[in-house]
Amino acid sequence: MIRELTRNETETLIEQHIEPHPDPVKQGDAWYRLRKRGVPVYAIIGTMTPTFDNASDVADAFAVSHQAVDAAVAYYWRHKEAIDLRLAA
């Protein structure tokens, strides 16, 4: 069984792996990206299955760590509406 992260653990994970986009045109919650590779969170989420059970495959596809994918998913749940709108655009 997988243990659910605490609020502090989730915040730390997001802080370690997620950053705002540096382009001033791409501002707002939907444009945040992974620190090391610059992959937008919406791109990670758009590649995930509806049950988020393919995190390892997504990590491999984007050449990022599993923790980075977990951080993207955690960030997504905090900013779901903005990212869903971006994905629908």
PEVEN-V501580 format. One record per backbone hydrogen bond with DSSP energy under -1.0 kcal/mol. CO is the residue of the C=O (numbers start at 1). NH is the residue of the N-H. E is the energy in kcal/mol with one decimal. If there is no record, write none. Layout:
CO/NH/E
CO/NH/E
//
This chain:
6/10/-2.4
7/11/-2.5
8/12/-2.4
9/13/-2.4
10/14/-2.5
11/15/-2.6
12/16/-2.2
13/17/-1.4
14/18/-2.8
17/35/-2.5
19/33/-2.9
23/26/-1.4
28/31/-1.7
29/32/-1.0
32/41/-2.6
33/19/-2.7
34/38/-1.9
39/34/-2.8
40/44/-1.6
41/45/-2.8
42/46/-2.5
49/52/-2.0
54/58/-2.4
55/59/-2.7
56/60/-2.3
57/61/-2.6
58/62/-2.1
59/64/-2.4
65/69/-1.7
66/70/-2.5
67/71/-2.4
68/72/-2.2
69/73/-2.4
70/74/-2.5
71/75/-2.8
72/76/-2.5
73/77/-2.2
74/78/-1.1
75/79/-1.4
79/83/-2.2
80/84/-3.0
81/85/-2.1
82/86/-1.9
83/87/-2.5
84/88/-1.7
//
